[in-house]
Amino acid sequence: MNRPIAGREKKTVRLHVLLEPTELEEVDAYRYGARIPTRAEAIRQLLKLGLEAAAERDAEVRK
């Protein structure tokens, strides 16, 4: 577990992810279609979208 150092909060965390070639092709297709400048930003956006969709799905299940 990463603990913040007293007085210093880490703003970003480096995450190493392995993808299948087809998954990377899909990320790149999304990136180019959305005109996103970097793969990292495209992955961050896709992750955010996926988390939002999962939260919405979970909220619907709880009703």
C-alpha positions in Angstrom: 0.0 0.0 0.0 1.3 3.5 -0.9 1.3 5.8 2.1 1.7 9.5 1.6 4.9 10.9 3.1 4.2 13.4 5.9 3.6 16.8 4.4 3.8 15.6 0.8 0.8 14.1 -1.0 1.6 12.1 -4.2 -0.4 13.6 -7.0 -0.1 10.7 -9.5 0.8 7.1 -9.4 2.6 5.2 -12.2 0.8 2.0 -13.1 2.2 -0.7 -15.3 -0.5 -2.5 -17.4 -0.1 -5.3 -19.9 -2.5 -5.4 -22.8 -3.2 -7.8 -25.6 -2.4 -6.5 -29.0 -6.1 -6.3 -29.9 -6.8 -4.3 -26.7 -4.1 -1.8 -27.6 -5.5 -1.5 -31.1 -8.9 -0.6 -29.5 -7.3 2.0 -27.2 -5.5 3.5 -30.2 -8.7 3.5 -32.3 -10.5 5.3 -29.4 -7.6 7.7 -29.0 -7.4 8.7 -32.7 -11.2 8.9 -33.0 -11.5 11.2 -30.0 -8.4 13.1 -31.0 -6.7 12.4 -27.7 -3.0 13.3 -27.8 -1.5 10.4 -25.8 -2.3 6.8 -25.0 -2.0 7.5 -21.3 -4.8 10.1 -21.5 -7.0 7.8 -23.6 -6.6 5.1 -21.1 -7.4 7.5 -18.2 -10.5 8.6 -20.0 -11.6 5.0 -20.8 -11.0 4.0 -17.2 -13.1 6.9 -15.9 -15.9 6.1 -18.4 -15.8 2.4 -17.3 -15.9 3.3 -13.6 -18.8 5.7 -14.1 -20.7 3.0 -16.1 -20.1 0.4 -13.4 -21.3 2.8 -10.7 -24.5 3.5 -12.7 -25.0 -0.2 -13.2 -24.5 -0.9 -9.5 -27.0 1.9 -8.6 -29.6 0.4 -10.9 -29.1 -3.1 -9.4 -29.6 -1.7 -5.9 -33.0 -0.2 -6.7 
